[in-house]
């Protein structure tokens, strides 16, 4: 649950920036290229498949590490991905973010192509001042 929340915060805290991260979706895998060598990527994949009357929606959130330091990480689905597959990735070192979708996606959404995540992804603490109603932990 914490990883899913972190993924949401990282992806939705993005601001426009000229990045170089590249996310591609093919029949059985999601590839992230131009990742910081030796770094890690937070990857979110959502698939939608129509099985019978109702669509089946599956979401996966994972951290992939570039252990061979080539700037590429791959998530293999282990099966054929539906045409309606979309993926988002954040380079946890640089904060760059990118989106990709299956080339056969029938309703290809308009997605931002160049994003950079707010300081949270780079480990910069965010300032937080608790409201007066929340105790600060000091004893009187």
C-alpha positions as CSV (number, residue, x, y, z in Angstrom):
1,X,0.0,0.0,0.0
2,X,2.8,2.4,0.9
3,X,4.5,1.8,-2.5
4,X,1.2,2.4,-4.3
5,X,0.8,5.7,-2.4
6,X,4.4,6.7,-3.2
7,X,3.8,5.9,-6.8
8,X,0.7,8.2,-6.9
9,X,2.5,11.0,-5.1
10,X,5.5,10.8,-7.4
11,X,3.6,10.6,-10.6
12,X,1.0,13.3,-9.8
13,X,3.6,15.7,-8.3
14,X,5.2,16.0,-11.7
15,X,5.8,19.3,-13.4
16,X,6.7,20.0,-17.0
17,X,10.4,19.6,-17.8
18,X,12.5,18.4,-20.8
19,X,13.4,14.8,-19.7
20,X,14.9,11.9,-21.6
21,X,13.4,8.9,-19.9
22,X,11.7,6.5,-22.4
23,X,8.9,4.1,-21.6
24,X,7.8,1.6,-24.3
25,X,5.1,-1.1,-24.0
26,X,5.2,-4.2,-26.3
27,X,3.3,-7.5,-26.5
28,X,4.8,-9.0,-23.3
29,X,7.0,-6.4,-21.6
30,X,7.5,-2.8,-20.4
31,X,10.9,-1.3,-21.1
32,X,12.4,1.8,-19.5
33,X,15.4,3.3,-21.3
34,X,17.7,6.1,-20.5
35,X,17.4,5.5,-16.8
36,X,20.3,6.8,-14.6
37,X,22.9,4.0,-14.8
38,X,22.8,1.9,-11.7
39,X,19.6,3.6,-10.5
40,X,16.1,2.5,-9.9
41,X,12.7,3.2,-11.5
42,X,9.3,3.3,-9.9
43,X,7.0,1.7,-12.5
44,X,3.2,1.6,-12.6
45,X,1.5,-0.6,-15.2
46,X,-2.2,-0.7,-15.8
47,X,-3.9,-3.1,-18.1
48,X,-7.6,-3.4,-19.1
49,X,-8.9,-6.5,-20.8
50,X,-12.5,-7.3,-21.7
51,X,-13.4,-10.7,-20.5
52,X,-17.1,-11.3,-20.9
53,X,-19.4,-8.4,-19.9
54,X,-17.0,-6.4,-17.6
55,X,-13.5,-5.2,-18.2
56,X,-10.8,-6.6,-16.0
57,X,-8.5,-3.9,-14.7
58,X,-5.1,-4.9,-13.2
59,X,-2.6,-2.4,-11.7
60,X,1.0,-3.3,-10.8
61,X,3.4,-1.0,-9.0
62,X,7.1,-2.0,-8.6
63,X,10.6,-0.7,-8.3
64,X,13.1,-2.0,-10.9
65,X,16.8,-1.7,-10.4
66,X,19.4,-1.3,-13.1
67,X,21.8,-3.9,-11.7
68,X,23.9,-4.1,-14.9
69,X,24.3,-0.3,-15.1
70,X,23.2,-0.1,-18.8
71,X,20.4,2.4,-18.2
72,X,17.6,-0.1,-19.2
73,X,15.2,-2.0,-17.0
74,X,12.5,-4.4,-18.2
75,X,9.4,-5.8,-16.6
76,X,8.3,-9.0,-18.3
77,X,4.6,-9.7,-17.9
78,X,4.9,-13.5,-18.4
79,X,1.9,-13.4,-20.7
80,X,0.5,-11.4,-23.6
81,X,-0.4,-7.9,-22.4
82,X,-3.8,-6.5,-23.5
83,X,-4.0,-3.8,-26.1
84,X,-5.2,-1.4,-23.5
85,X,-1.9,-1.3,-21.4
86,X,-0.4,1.9,-20.2
87,X,2.8,2.4,-18.1
88,X,4.4,5.2,-16.2
89,X,7.9,5.3,-14.7
90,X,9.9,7.7,-12.5
91,X,13.7,7.6,-12.4
92,X,14.3,7.7,-8.6
93,X,17.7,9.3,-9.0
94,X,17.0,12.1,-11.4
95,X,13.2,12.6,-10.8
96,X,12.4,12.3,-14.5
97,X,9.1,10.7,-15.4
98,X,7.7,9.3,-18.6
99,X,4.6,7.5,-19.9
100,X,4.1,4.9,-22.5
101,X,1.2,2.9,-24.0
102,X,0.8,-0.2,-26.1
103,X,1.1,0.7,-29.8
104,X,-2.3,-0.9,-30.3
105,X,-4.0,1.1,-27.5
106,X,-7.4,1.9,-29.1
107,X,-8.1,5.0,-27.1
108,X,-4.5,6.3,-26.8
109,X,-4.7,9.1,-24.2
110,X,-2.9,12.4,-24.7
111,X,-0.1,12.0,-22.2
112,X,2.6,14.5,-21.2
113,X,5.9,13.3,-22.8
114,X,8.4,15.3,-20.7
115,X,8.0,15.4,-17.0
116,X,10.1,15.9,-13.9
117,X,9.0,14.9,-10.5
118,X,9.0,17.4,-7.6
119,X,11.8,17.3,-5.0
120,X,10.1,14.3,-3.2
121,X,11.7,11.9,-5.7
122,X,15.2,13.3,-5.1
123,X,15.0,12.8,-1.3
124,X,14.6,16.4,-0.5
125,X,12.4,16.7,2.6
126,X,9.2,18.6,2.2
127,X,8.3,21.2,4.8
128,X,5.3,20.2,6.9
129,X,3.9,22.3,9.7
130,X,1.2,20.3,11.7
131,X,-2.0,22.1,12.5
132,X,-2.4,23.4,16.0
133,X,-4.8,20.5,16.7
134,X,-2.1,17.9,16.2
135,X,0.2,17.4,19.2
136,X,3.9,17.9,18.4
137,X,5.1,15.2,20.7
138,X,6.6,17.4,23.5
139,X,5.5,16.8,27.0
140,X,4.3,19.6,29.2
